[in-house]
Amino acid sequence: MKFDIKEELKKLPDCPGVYIHKDKSGQIIYVGKAISLRRRVRQYFQSPKNQPAKVRKMVEHIEKFEYVTCDSEVDALILECRLIKQYRPKYNILLRDDKTYPYIKVNVQDEFPTIIKTRRLLKDGARYFGPYPFAQTLNMVIELLNSMYSLKRCRQTEFPADCKPCLNYHINRCDGICIGKISKEDYRKRIDKAIAFLDGDDSEVLSMLSASMYEASDKMNYEQAAAYRDYIEAVKEMQGMLRDPKRYRDPQLVALSQKQKQVGIKNGLVNMFGKDLAENIHRIESFDVSHIGGIDTVGAKVVFVDGHPDKKEYRRFKLHQDNNDFANMGEMLARSLSSGDELPDLILMDGGEPQVNAALAVARELNLGQIPIAGLVKDDKHRTRALLYNSEEKPLKEYPELYAYLGNIQEEVHRFAITYHRSMHGKNMLKSELDKVPGIGEKRKIALLKQFGSIDAIKSATIDDLTAVPEMSRKAAENIKETLK
């Protein structure tokens, strides 16, 4: 069937994406990006009077066009860059290498491969991943992989018998490859794990980072916990349209990969819950409790609908049972399920049999026993390993798409709960300190909180600084300095 350009123009979506013009032989002659595919592609087939000569000449050779929709203009820019470099279309101005986004290069051809950043794609036997639009994120992930798997950082490729280790070895940033402290086989296993991550399997890296973040948070080492959180965000930012360029030989594969992901999730749900139940799982809710030693206990609920977070449905809870996670989880579930919000098709609990049984008891009490409730079970290293349903554990790693999807839900509810707890805990600490000060009531506490943000900043402020705050008097400012000194 002949390609009808006029009819196909009517079908163009009003969204970001990449368009591909082809000639009568099927050869790609131009690749472009657009904020709106509908507006941009139509411009080529309007009156040629105001078009440059090059564009008019190109349009004469267009026999058909294809397009790939993208989530954002940045995604479209990345895909456009890849396709131009891959197909070298006749009417594109070739992008200069030093102006393109950076890639990750893994020198797999070396005896002890390294992971580095580069802006040049060479036919040298190495693996290339990218391009990546955010250089800072890229640098963080390279540093993360080098640290997590203790990879070689130096450029040296040959190590004589009298080789002496460099500074990286002495400061525990390298395991001593140059002096034979690790075999080629063991080192290759580390590189393979890093490559698996760059290929899209981020489950191990995210699990290790999450475990470290929660451990640091439990020890009240919030700066270290925040650093791990930043790594988690960098990892998530890198993943999505950002993969091995060889996967993009045809733009249709971009859309296909998304469909395969959804199919993988659906197949995983069928294997976990059976076909009849899985077909009806659209709204998933997950809950988490956060506190420090039972102080300032809060809860959080996140909602995912058909694979996507629905943030307007997120909820936060102030909880009242000190140091009793089961009671707090029960209170939160009861308040959520009886709130009048839309009921979930599946509830995910962070834990095993005890957590699931506590949730089932609440559902039965509210006559909602028909809602399926499952638990995400962790191993002794705080990494999710299985899904528990009807007292049966099923390993999740057999279903990687579902594993990643449920992991994202789990990380999101942890993030939402911890963020709320930090906010509550910080405000309560500030207020408790100010409660000691004569003449400081609720209005003045709120005004001081807005102005300075922390108790340390208030302690460091001068009397004149404090007096300048709305609602404050000089006497109240003097009381603050005297009480908190």
Secondary structure as a PSIPRED ss2 file (coil, helix, strand):
# PSIPRED VFORMAT (PSIPRED V4.0)

   1 M C   1.000  0.000  0.000
   2 K C   1.000  0.000  0.000
   3 F C   1.000  0.000  0.000
   4 D C   1.000  0.000  0.000
   5 I H   0.000  1.000  0.000
   6 K H   0.000  1.000  0.000
   7 E H   0.000  1.000  0.000
   8 E H   0.000  1.000  0.000
   9 L H   0.000  1.000  0.000
  10 K H   0.000  1.000  0.000
  11 K C   1.000  0.000  0.000
  12 L C   1.000  0.000  0.000
  13 P C   1.000  0.000  0.000
  14 D C   1.000  0.000  0.000
  15 C C   1.000  0.000  0.000
  16 P C   1.000  0.000  0.000
  17 G E   0.000  0.000  1.000
  18 V E   0.000  0.000  1.000
  19 Y E   0.000  0.000  1.000
  20 I E   0.000  0.000  1.000
  21 H E   0.000  0.000  1.000
  22 K E   0.000  0.000  1.000
  23 D C   1.000  0.000  0.000
  24 K C   1.000  0.000  0.000
  25 S C   1.000  0.000  0.000
  26 G C   1.000  0.000  0.000
  27 Q C   1.000  0.000  0.000
  28 I E   0.000  0.000  1.000
  29 I E   0.000  0.000  1.000
  30 Y E   0.000  0.000  1.000
  31 V E   0.000  0.000  1.000
  32 G E   0.000  0.000  1.000
  33 K E   0.000  0.000  1.000
  34 A E   0.000  0.000  1.000
  35 I C   1.000  0.000  0.000
  36 S C   1.000  0.000  0.000
  37 L H   0.000  1.000  0.000
  38 R H   0.000  1.000  0.000
  39 R H   0.000  1.000  0.000
  40 R H   0.000  1.000  0.000
  41 V H   0.000  1.000  0.000
  42 R H   0.000  1.000  0.000
  43 Q H   0.000  1.000  0.000
  44 Y C   1.000  0.000  0.000
  45 F C   1.000  0.000  0.000
  46 Q C   1.000  0.000  0.000
  47 S C   1.000  0.000  0.000
  48 P H   0.000  1.000  0.000
  49 K H   0.000  1.000  0.000
  50 N H   0.000  1.000  0.000
  51 Q C   1.000  0.000  0.000
  52 P C   1.000  0.000  0.000
  53 A H   0.000  1.000  0.000
  54 K H   0.000  1.000  0.000
  55 V H   0.000  1.000  0.000
  56 R H   0.000  1.000  0.000
  57 K H   0.000  1.000  0.000
  58 M H   0.000  1.000  0.000
  59 V H   0.000  1.000  0.000
  60 E H   0.000  1.000  0.000
  61 H C   1.000  0.000  0.000
  62 I C   1.000  0.000  0.000
  63 E C   1.000  0.000  0.000
  64 K E   0.000  0.000  1.000
  65 F E   0.000  0.000  1.000
  66 E E   0.000  0.000  1.000
  67 Y E   0.000  0.000  1.000
  68 V E   0.000  0.000  1.000
  69 T E   0.000  0.000  1.000
  70 C C   1.000  0.000  0.000
  71 D C   1.000  0.000  0.000
  72 S C   1.000  0.000  0.000
  73 E H   0.000  1.000  0.000
  74 V H   0.000  1.000  0.000
  75 D H   0.000  1.000  0.000
  76 A H   0.000  1.000  0.000
  77 L H   0.000  1.000  0.000
  78 I H   0.000  1.000  0.000
  79 L H   0.000  1.000  0.000
  80 E H   0.000  1.000  0.000
  81 C H   0.000  1.000  0.000
  82 R H   0.000  1.000  0.000
  83 L H   0.000  1.000  0.000
  84 I H   0.000  1.000  0.000
  85 K H   0.000  1.000  0.000
  86 Q H   0.000  1.000  0.000
  87 Y H   0.000  1.000  0.000
  88 R C   1.000  0.000  0.000
  89 P C   1.000  0.000  0.000
  90 K C   1.000  0.000  0.000
  91 Y C   1.000  0.000  0.000
  92 N C   1.000  0.000  0.000
  93 I C   1.000  0.000  0.000
  94 L C   1.000  0.000  0.000
  95 L C   1.000  0.000  0.000
  96 R C   1.000  0.000  0.000
  97 D H   0.000  1.000  0.000
  98 D H   0.000  1.000  0.000
  99 K H   0.000  1.000  0.000
 100 T C   1.000  0.000  0.000
 101 Y C   1.000  0.000  0.000
 102 P C   1.000  0.000  0.000
 103 Y E   0.000  0.000  1.000
 104 I E   0.000  0.000  1.000
 105 K E   0.000  0.000  1.000
 106 V E   0.000  0.000  1.000
 107 N C   1.000  0.000  0.000
 108 V C   1.000  0.000  0.000
 109 Q C   1.000  0.000  0.000
 110 D C   1.000  0.000  0.000
 111 E C   1.000  0.000  0.000
 112 F C   1.000  0.000  0.000
 113 P C   1.000  0.000  0.000
 114 T C   1.000  0.000  0.000
 115 I E   0.000  0.000  1.000
 116 I E   0.000  0.000  1.000
 117 K E   0.000  0.000  1.000
 118 T E   0.000  0.000  1.000
 119 R C   1.000  0.000  0.000
 120 R C   1.000  0.000  0.000
 121 L C   1.000  0.000  0.000
 122 L C   1.000  0.000  0.000
 123 K C   1.000  0.000  0.000
 124 D C   1.000  0.000  0.000
 125 G C   1.000  0.000  0.000
 126 A C   1.000  0.000  0.000
 127 R E   0.000  0.000  1.000
 128 Y E   0.000  0.000  1.000
 129 F E   0.000  0.000  1.000
 130 G C   1.000  0.000  0.000
 131 P C   1.000  0.000  0.000
 132 Y C   1.000  0.000  0.000
 133 P C   1.000  0.000  0.000
 134 F C   1.000  0.000  0.000
 135 A H   0.000  1.000  0.000
 136 Q H   0.000  1.000  0.000
 137 T H   0.000  1.000  0.000
 138 L H   0.000  1.000  0.000
 139 N H   0.000  1.000  0.000
 140 M H   0.000  1.000  0.000
 141 V H   0.000  1.000  0.000
 142 I H   0.000  1.000  0.000
 143 E H   0.000  1.000  0.000
 144 L H   0.000  1.000  0.000
 145 L H   0.000  1.000  0.000
 146 N H   0.000  1.000  0.000
 147 S H   0.000  1.000  0.000
 148 M H   0.000  1.000  0.000
 149 Y C   1.000  0.000  0.000
 150 S C   1.000  0.000  0.000
 151 L C   1.000  0.000  0.000
 152 K C   1.000  0.000  0.000
 153 R C   1.000  0.000  0.000
 154 C C   1.000  0.000  0.000
 155 R C   1.000  0.000  0.000
 156 Q C   1.000  0.000  0.000
 157 T C   1.000  0.000  0.000
 158 E C   1.000  0.000  0.000
 159 F C   1.000  0.000  0.000
 160 P C   1.000  0.000  0.000
 161 A C   1.000  0.000  0.000
 162 D C   1.000  0.000  0.000
 163 C C   1.000  0.000  0.000
 164 K C   1.000  0.000  0.000
 165 P C   1.000  0.000  0.000
 166 C C   1.000  0.000  0.000
 167 L H   0.000  1.000  0.000
 168 N H   0.000  1.000  0.000
 169 Y H   0.000  1.000  0.000
 170 H H   0.000  1.000  0.000
 171 I C   1.000  0.000  0.000
 172 N C   1.000  0.000  0.000
 173 R C   1.000  0.000  0.000
 174 C C   1.000  0.000  0.000
 175 D C   1.000  0.000  0.000
 176 G C   1.000  0.000  0.000
 177 I H   0.000  1.000  0.000
 178 C H   0.000  1.000  0.000
 179 I H   0.000  1.000  0.000
 180 G C   1.000  0.000  0.000
 181 K C   1.000  0.000  0.000
 182 I C   1.000  0.000  0.000
 183 S C   1.000  0.000  0.000
 184 K H   0.000  1.000  0.000
 185 E H   0.000  1.000  0.000
 186 D H   0.000  1.000  0.000
 187 Y H   0.000  1.000  0.000
 188 R H   0.000  1.000  0.000
 189 K H   0.000  1.000  0.000
 190 R H   0.000  1.000  0.000
 191 I H   0.000  1.000  0.000
 192 D H   0.000  1.000  0.000
 193 K H   0.000  1.000  0.000
 194 A H   0.000  1.000  0.000
 195 I H   0.000  1.000  0.000
 196 A H   0.000  1.000  0.000
 197 F H   0.000  1.000  0.000
 198 L H   0.000  1.000  0.000
 199 D C   1.000  0.000  0.000
 200 G C   1.000  0.000  0.000
 201 D C   1.000  0.000  0.000
 202 D C   1.000  0.000  0.000
 203 S H   0.000  1.000  0.000
 204 E H   0.000  1.000  0.000
 205 V H   0.000  1.000  0.000
 206 L H   0.000  1.000  0.000
 207 S H   0.000  1.000  0.000
 208 M H   0.000  1.000  0.000
 209 L H   0.000  1.000  0.000
 210 S H   0.000  1.000  0.000
 211 A H   0.000  1.000  0.000
 212 S H   0.000  1.000  0.000
 213 M H   0.000  1.000  0.000
 214 Y H   0.000  1.000  0.000
 215 E H   0.000  1.000  0.000
 216 A H   0.000  1.000  0.000
 217 S H   0.000  1.000  0.000
 218 D H   0.000  1.000  0.000
 219 K C   1.000  0.000  0.000
 220 M C   1.000  0.000  0.000
 221 N C   1.000  0.000  0.000
 222 Y H   0.000  1.000  0.000
 223 E H   0.000  1.000  0.000
 224 Q H   0.000  1.000  0.000
 225 A H   0.000  1.000  0.000
 226 A H   0.000  1.000  0.000
 227 A H   0.000  1.000  0.000
 228 Y H   0.000  1.000  0.000
 229 R H   0.000  1.000  0.000
 230 D H   0.000  1.000  0.000
 231 Y H   0.000  1.000  0.000
 232 I H   0.000  1.000  0.000
 233 E H   0.000  1.000  0.000
 234 A H   0.000  1.000  0.000
 235 V H   0.000  1.000  0.000
 236 K H   0.000  1.000  0.000
 237 E H   0.000  1.000  0.000
 238 M H   0.000  1.000  0.000
 239 Q C   1.000  0.000  0.000
 240 G C   1.000  0.000  0.000
 241 M C   1.000  0.000  0.000
 242 L C   1.000  0.000  0.000
 243 R C   1.000  0.000  0.000
 244 D C   1.000  0.000  0.000
 245 P H   0.000  1.000  0.000
 246 K H   0.000  1.000  0.000
 247 R H   0.000  1.000  0.000
 248 Y H   0.000  1.000  0.000
 249 R C   1.000  0.000  0.000
 250 D C   1.000  0.000  0.000
 251 P C   1.000  0.000  0.000
 252 Q H   0.000  1.000  0.000
 253 L H   0.000  1.000  0.000
 254 V H   0.000  1.000  0.000
 255 A H   0.000  1.000  0.000
 256 L H   0.000  1.000  0.000
 257 S H   0.000  1.000  0.000
 258 Q H   0.000  1.000  0.000
 259 K H   0.000  1.000  0.000
 260 Q H   0.000  1.000  0.000
 261 K H   0.000  1.000  0.000
 262 Q H   0.000  1.000  0.000
 263 V H   0.000  1.000  0.000
 264 G H   0.000  1.000  0.000
 265 I H   0.000  1.000  0.000
 266 K H   0.000  1.000  0.000
 267 N H   0.000  1.000  0.000
 268 G H   0.000  1.000  0.000
 269 L H   0.000  1.000  0.000
 270 V H   0.000  1.000  0.000
 271 N H   0.000  1.000  0.000
 272 M H   0.000  1.000  0.000
 273 F H   0.000  1.000  0.000
 274 G C   1.000  0.000  0.000
 275 K H   0.000  1.000  0.000
 276 D H   0.000  1.000  0.000
 277 L H   0.000  1.000  0.000
 278 A H   0.000  1.000  0.000
 279 E C   1.000  0.000  0.000
 280 N C   1.000  0.000  0.000
 281 I C   1.000  0.000  0.000
 282 H C   1.000  0.000  0.000
 283 R E   0.000  0.000  1.000
 284 I E   0.000  0.000  1.000
 285 E E   0.000  0.000  1.000
 286 S E   0.000  0.000  1.000
 287 F E   0.000  0.000  1.000
 288 D E   0.000  0.000  1.000
 289 V E   0.000  0.000  1.000
 290 S E   0.000  0.000  1.000
 291 H E   0.000  0.000  1.000
 292 I E   0.000  0.000  1.000
 293 G C   1.000  0.000  0.000
 294 G C   1.000  0.000  0.000
 295 I E   0.000  0.000  1.000
 296 D E   0.000  0.000  1.000
 297 T E   0.000  0.000  1.000
 298 V E   0.000  0.000  1.000
 299 G E   0.000  0.000  1.000
 300 A E   0.000  0.000  1.000
 301 K E   0.000  0.000  1.000
 302 V E   0.000  0.000  1.000
 303 V E   0.000  0.000  1.000
 304 F E   0.000  0.000  1.000
 305 V E   0.000  0.000  1.000
 306 D C   1.000  0.000  0.000
 307 G C   1.000  0.000  0.000
 308 H E   0.000  0.000  1.000
 309 P E   0.000  0.000  1.000
 310 D C   1.000  0.000  0.000
 311 K H   0.000  1.000  0.000
 312 K H   0.000  1.000  0.000
 313 E H   0.000  1.000  0.000
 314 Y C   1.000  0.000  0.000
 315 R E   0.000  0.000  1.000
 316 R E   0.000  0.000  1.000
 317 F E   0.000  0.000  1.000
 318 K E   0.000  0.000  1.000
 319 L C   1.000  0.000  0.000
 320 H C   1.000  0.000  0.000
 321 Q C   1.000  0.000  0.000
 322 D C   1.000  0.000  0.000
 323 N C   1.000  0.000  0.000
 324 N C   1.000  0.000  0.000
 325 D H   0.000  1.000  0.000
 326 F H   0.000  1.000  0.000
 327 A H   0.000  1.000  0.000
 328 N H   0.000  1.000  0.000
 329 M H   0.000  1.000  0.000
 330 G H   0.000  1.000  0.000
 331 E H   0.000  1.000  0.000
 332 M H   0.000  1.000  0.000
 333 L H   0.000  1.000  0.000
 334 A H   0.000  1.000  0.000
 335 R H   0.000  1.000  0.000
 336 S H   0.000  1.000  0.000
 337 L H   0.000  1.000  0.000
 338 S C   1.000  0.000  0.000
 339 S C   1.000  0.000  0.000
 340 G C   1.000  0.000  0.000
 341 D C   1.000  0.000  0.000
 342 E C   1.000  0.000  0.000
 343 L C   1.000  0.000  0.000
 344 P C   1.000  0.000  0.000
 345 D C   1.000  0.000  0.000
 346 L E   0.000  0.000  1.000
 347 I E   0.000  0.000  1.000
 348 L E   0.000  0.000  1.000
 349 M E   0.000  0.000  1.000
 350 D C   1.000  0.000  0.000
 351 G C   1.000  0.000  0.000
 352 G C   1.000  0.000  0.000
 353 E H   0.000  1.000  0.000
 354 P H   0.000  1.000  0.000
 355 Q H   0.000  1.000  0.000
 356 V H   0.000  1.000  0.000
 357 N H   0.000  1.000  0.000
 358 A H   0.000  1.000  0.000
 359 A H   0.000  1.000  0.000
 360 L H   0.000  1.000  0.000
 361 A H   0.000  1.000  0.000
 362 V H   0.000  1.000  0.000
 363 A H   0.000  1.000  0.000
 364 R H   0.000  1.000  0.000
 365 E H   0.000  1.000  0.000
 366 L C   1.000  0.000  0.000
 367 N C   1.000  0.000  0.000
 368 L C   1.000  0.000  0.000
 369 G C   1.000  0.000  0.000
 370 Q C   1.000  0.000  0.000
 371 I C   1.000  0.000  0.000
 372 P C   1.000  0.000  0.000
 373 I E   0.000  0.000  1.000
 374 A E   0.000  0.000  1.000
 375 G E   0.000  0.000  1.000
 376 L E   0.000  0.000  1.000
 377 V E   0.000  0.000  1.000
 378 K E   0.000  0.000  1.000
 379 D C   1.000  0.000  0.000
 380 D C   1.000  0.000  0.000
 381 K C   1.000  0.000  0.000
 382 H C   1.000  0.000  0.000
 383 R C   1.000  0.000  0.000
 384 T E   0.000  0.000  1.000
 385 R E   0.000  0.000  1.000
 386 A E   0.000  0.000  1.000
 387 L E   0.000  0.000  1.000
 388 L E   0.000  0.000  1.000
 389 Y E   0.000  0.000  1.000
 390 N C   1.000  0.000  0.000
 391 S C   1.000  0.000  0.000
 392 E E   0.000  0.000  1.000
 393 E E   0.000  0.000  1.000
 394 K E   0.000  0.000  1.000
 395 P E   0.000  0.000  1.000
 396 L C   1.000  0.000  0.000
 397 K C   1.000  0.000  0.000
 398 E C   1.000  0.000  0.000
 399 Y C   1.000  0.000  0.000
 400 P H   0.000  1.000  0.000
 401 E H   0.000  1.000  0.000
 402 L H   0.000  1.000  0.000
 403 Y H   0.000  1.000  0.000
 404 A H   0.000  1.000  0.000
 405 Y H   0.000  1.000  0.000
 406 L H   0.000  1.000  0.000
 407 G H   0.000  1.000  0.000
 408 N H   0.000  1.000  0.000
 409 I H   0.000  1.000  0.000
 410 Q H   0.000  1.000  0.000
 411 E H   0.000  1.000  0.000
 412 E H   0.000  1.000  0.000
 413 V H   0.000  1.000  0.000
 414 H H   0.000  1.000  0.000
 415 R H   0.000  1.000  0.000
 416 F H   0.000  1.000  0.000
 417 A H   0.000  1.000  0.000
 418 I H   0.000  1.000  0.000
 419 T H   0.000  1.000  0.000
 420 Y H   0.000  1.000  0.000
 421 H H   0.000  1.000  0.000
 422 R H   0.000  1.000  0.000
 423 S H   0.000  1.000  0.000
 424 M H   0.000  1.000  0.000
 425 H H   0.000  1.000  0.000
 426 G H   0.000  1.000  0.000
 427 K H   0.000  1.000  0.000
 428 N H   0.000  1.000  0.000
 429 M H   0.000  1.000  0.000
 430 L H   0.000  1.000  0.000
 431 K H   0.000  1.000  0.000
 432 S H   0.000  1.000  0.000
 433 E H   0.000  1.000  0.000
 434 L H   0.000  1.000  0.000
 435 D C   1.000  0.000  0.000
 436 K C   1.000  0.000  0.000
 437 V C   1.000  0.000  0.000
 438 P C   1.000  0.000  0.000
 439 G C   1.000  0.000  0.000
 440 I C   1.000  0.000  0.000
 441 G C   1.000  0.000  0.000
 442 E H   0.000  1.000  0.000
 443 K H   0.000  1.000  0.000
 444 R H   0.000  1.000  0.000
 445 K H   0.000  1.000  0.000
 446 I H   0.000  1.000  0.000
 447 A H   0.000  1.000  0.000
 448 L H   0.000  1.000  0.000
 449 L H   0.000  1.000  0.000
 450 K H   0.000  1.000  0.000
 451 Q H   0.000  1.000  0.000
 452 F H   0.000  1.000  0.000
 453 G C   1.000  0.000  0.000
 454 S C   1.000  0.000  0.000
 455 I H   0.000  1.000  0.000
 456 D H   0.000  1.000  0.000
 457 A H   0.000  1.000  0.000
 458 I H   0.000  1.000  0.000
 459 K H   0.000  1.000  0.000
 460 S H   0.000  1.000  0.000
 461 A C   1.000  0.000  0.000
 462 T C   1.000  0.000  0.000
 463 I H   0.000  1.000  0.000
 464 D H   0.000  1.000  0.000
 465 D H   0.000  1.000  0.000
 466 L H   0.000  1.000  0.000
 467 T H   0.000  1.000  0.000
 468 A C   1.000  0.000  0.000
 469 V C   1.000  0.000  0.000
 470 P C   1.000  0.000  0.000
 471 E C   1.000  0.000  0.000
 472 M C   1.000  0.000  0.000
 473 S C   1.000  0.000  0.000
 474 R H   0.000  1.000  0.000
 475 K H   0.000  1.000  0.000
 476 A H   0.000  1.000  0.000
 477 A H   0.000  1.000  0.000
 478 E H   0.000  1.000  0.000
 479 N H   0.000  1.000  0.000
 480 I H   0.000  1.000  0.000
 481 K H   0.000  1.000  0.000
 482 E H   0.000  1.000  0.000
 483 T H   0.000  1.000  0.000
 484 L H   0.000  1.000  0.000
 485 K C   1.000  0.000  0.000
